[in-house]
Amino acid sequence: METTSKATFVLCVESGVLEGQTLLAIESLQRFGGLMASTPVLVVTPRKGPALARYTRRKLDELGARYVRRDLQNRCDWFTYMNKGLAALLGEELATTEQVIWLDSDVLVVSAPEQLVLQPNEDLACAAINKNVGSSGPGDPHEPYWQALADAYHVPLDSLPWAVGQRDNERVRLRLHSGVYSFRRGMGIGRQFVRDLETMLDSKVAFTRRLPQPGDDVALAFSVVQLGLRWRNLSHFCNYQMTPSSTTYSRAEAPKASVLHYHHTLNSQEGSSWFLTELEQFRPDVAEWLGPRLPLVSRAGGVHRLLQRRLLRSLRSAEKRKHEVQCRFAVHE
């Protein structure tokens, strides 16, 4: 299968912990990605923040990744996951291939994720893994949240396709997991994703007090509806959750995974030790390569960038609190 000419991998990097994660993700792709190892890589910084460390920029150049920094000045850039929508928008604008493959920075590619390549009759491939905050329909305690959002988007709730979670086998209204997904360029998906994130936040509809905004993938589900996308439920082995606290991780099935999603696990010595111990059982070659690179450095760029990040985080947290005060909570715990 010829894959390198069809797609571009897109990742988002910002000053701090994402720097080491992004470099590791690209290195793993190029070392273990098989037929997809030479696929073009685009790395973007889509909102304001400190510049990347010189080492990171130099390493991106060495890896042959194209780096683009823009401040898109989105009014909702205080939202943690708005960077993902903005990065998808830039990916659609800047890539020159038919398809864009999104990777969260905290992943490792351990074999060619060929299922991410779209077929001619597909516009988007993204995994529906489990119910989580999803709704199984009328009578479900989460249904009011999805109904309120559907009203905000001015679409019938029943227009959301049904999906069966690959881990829990529950049938729910489309509930995606956007850590790894692919989409077809030229359809305005990136721009629609940003608009739908804005609508989600502007609606002031929140899930619960403990978890007001579950994430960006709630908005992505509505983008599927808004654009009438032909979508495929991507195998969860292309976005395999591998953390010490995961209730779905299984050493027996982990060898089937092509992309491991480790979240914050590799930021600490304890988490790194657990991960390497597990990895040695089914991919000793990857463990041997990964070991000297761990734990990941979280304070990239020196003290001045650290202070800038703290100030920006404080300002965004204040905006987040101001937003949540105005929200109505659709689900009561």
N, C-alpha and C positions, 0 to 999 in steps of 0.2 A: 504493500500500500504506500503510495506517495503522499506524504503528509506535510513535508517541510514547506511546500509551495502553497498550501491551502490555508494555513493558519499563522497567527502571531500570538505568542504568549504575552500577556499584559499583567504587570504587577505594580502595586502602589508602594512607594517608599516615602517615609518621612523621617526626620531627624530622631535618633534614639534607637530603641530596640528593633524597630523595623529594618534598620540598616543591615545588621548581621543576619536577620532572618531572610531578607530578600536575597542577599548574596548567597546564602546557603541553598536557598530554593533553586536559584539559577545554576549553581555549581552541580547540584544533584541532578537537575534536568540534563545538563550537558555530559555528565558522567554515566548516568544510568538510564537515560531516556531512550536508548535504542534508536529506532527509526525516527523518533521525534527529537533527538538530541541536538540537531542542528536547526531546529525551527527558530525563526527570528524571535527575539525577545525585546519588548518595549517596556521600560520602567518609567513611571510618571510620578511626579509630586504635584497634585492638583490644587492645593490650597496653601495659604500662607504658613510660615513656620521657619525655624532656623535652617540654614543651608546644611547639606550633607557634609560629613567629614571628608577631608581630602582623600583619606584611604578608601572610603566607599566609592567616591567618584573614579579614582584610579582603578579600583578593582572592577567596576562596571565596564570601564573601557577595555580592560584586559579580557573580560568575558565576552566582549563583542556585543554587549547590550546597548541599545539606544536609550539615552536618558533625556527626558524632557521635564522641565520644571515650569509650572504656570500657577498663578494665583487666580482662580476662576471667580473669586469673591462671591461665593454663594451665601445668601442670607441665612442659610441653615447650617453653615459649616461648623457650628458648635456641636452638632450631632456627631457622635463618634464615628458612625459608619457612613456619613455623607461622602467621605473620601472615596468609598468604593463606587458610588454612583458617578462621581466626577471623574474617576479614573476610567470607568467604562465609557463615558462620553469621549474622553481623550483617546482611548483605545480605538473607538470607532472612527474618530477623525484622523488619527495619525497612522494607523496601520494601513498597509496597501494590499493585504491578502483578503481572500473571500471571507475568512472567519477570524474571530477573536476568541482566544481561550484565556479566561480569567483564572489566576491563581492567587489565593490569599498568601501573604508572605510567610506564614508559619506552616509551610508544608514541605515535605520531602518527596521528590519524584524518585521512585525506586525501580520502575520499569516503564516502558512506553505506554502512556495513557491513551491508546488509539481510539478508545470509545468516545473520547472527547471530540473527535472529528465528525462534523455533521454530514449527514447524507443529503442528497439533493432535495428531498421532501421535508427537511427539518430546518427550523429557524433557531432553536434553542435546545440545549441539553443541560439539565440540572437535576440533581438528585433530590427526591422526596424520601427522606430517610426514616422519620418517625413523626408521630403526631405533634409532640411538643406543645406549642401554643395553638395548634390548629383546632378545627372544629369538625365533628362528625355529622353536623347538621342540626335541625331543630331539636331542642331539648338538651343539647350539649351545653355545659356551663360557659364554654368559650364562644358560643354562637353570637351573643350580643356584640362582642368585639368585632367580629368579621362583618356583621350586619351594619354596624356603625361606620366601619371603613368603606363598605360598599356604597353606603349612602353618600359618604364624602366624595367618592370617586364617580358618583352618578352612574353606577352600573348595577344591574340586578345581581344580588348575591349568588343566585343560581347560575350565573354566567361563569363563575369560577369552576374550572374543571375539577373533577374528583381525582385524587391520587391515592395510591396504596403505599404506605410506608414500607420500605424494604426491611427495616429492622423489627417493627412491631406488627406489620401486616394489617394496620388499621386504615380504613378508608376515610379520608378527610378531604375537606375543601383544600385546594392546591396550597400546599405548605412546603416551600422549597428550602434548600440549604445551599446558600450561595458562596461557600468557600471555594468551590471549584465549579466552573460552568463554562459553556461555550455558546457563542451566538453569531449569527450571520450579519456581516456588515451591510450598510446601505439601507437598512430598514428603520433607522432612527431609534434603535433599542437603547443606546446609551443615554440619549437625550430624554427619552420617555422615562427611563429609570430615575433620572434626576428629578423630573417633574413629579413622578409618583412618590418619591421620597418627600418632596416639598409638600405635596397634598396630604400625605400621611401625618406630617408634623403640624401643618396648618389646621388640620381638622380638630386638633386638641383631643383626639380620641386616644386614650392610653389603655394598656392591657390591665395591669394591676399596679398597686402602689409600690410593690416590691420590684416589679419589672414593667415600668411604664412603656418603654419602646423595645419590643423583643429583638429588633434588628432590621437590617436593610432588606432581607429576603421576603418580608411581608409585602413590601412595596413592589418587589420584583414579580411576585405572583399576580399583582394587579396589572403590571406592565404586559404580562402574557395576554391578559384579557383585553386590555386597551388596544393592543396592536393586532389581536387575532393571531398570535404566533402559533406555529406548529411546533410543539415541544415534545421532547422525549425524556422519560424518567431515567436519568443517567445512573449507571451502577454506583452504589455506595463505595465500591472498591476504588473508584477514582477520587474519593474524598473520605478516606477511611480514618475514623476518629481513634487516635492512639494516645491516650493519656492515662495516668494512674487512676483517675476517678471515673473513667468511662465505664458505663454499665454494659456497653455493647462490644468492647474490645475483646477479641479472642485470639490467643496465640495460634490456635489450630487453623483459623481461617485467614489470619493476617498475611500469609504468603501469597494470597490471591490479589492483594492490594497493589495498585500501581502508584497511588499517591497517599502518603501518610500525613494526616493533619494532627500536629502535636500541640497546638495552642501555646500555652505558656510553659510547657514541660521542660524545654531545653534552656530556660533562663536560669535555672538553679542547678547546683551540684547534685542535689538529691534527685530531682526530676531527670536530669541527664543520666545518672547512674541507672535508674529504673529503665529508661528508654533503651539504653545500650544493652542492658542485660536481656531485655525482651528481644531486641533486634538480633542479637547474636544467635538466638535460637532458630531464626528462619532466614535471616539475611546477614550472615557473618561478614560478607564482603562490604556491605554498606556500613555495618558497625565499625569495621576496621578503618574505613575512610572517615567516618563521622567522629570517632572518639577524640582525636587531637583537636577538633574544632569546638569542643564543648567544655564548660557551659558557654552560651552566647553572651557577648558583652552588651550590657543594656545602656551604658553611659557613653555612647559614641560621641566624639566631637569636643570633648573637654568641658571645663566648668562653665564657660560663658554660654555654650549651647544648652547645657543642663539648666541654667537659670532661665534662659529664654523659654525652654519647654515648660518649666514649672509655671512661669507667668502666663503663658498661653493656655495651659491646662486650667489654671485658676479662673481665667476670664471665661473660658468655654463652660466650665462647671457652673459659673454664676448664671450664664445664659440658659443652661440646662435647667437649673432650679427655677428660674423665672418662668420658663415654659411649662414645667410640670405643675406649678401652682395654678395655672389656668386650665389644666386638663381635667376631663371627666374620666373616671375609671370604669371601664365597661364590665370588668370581671372582679368580683369581690371574693377575696380569699377567706 
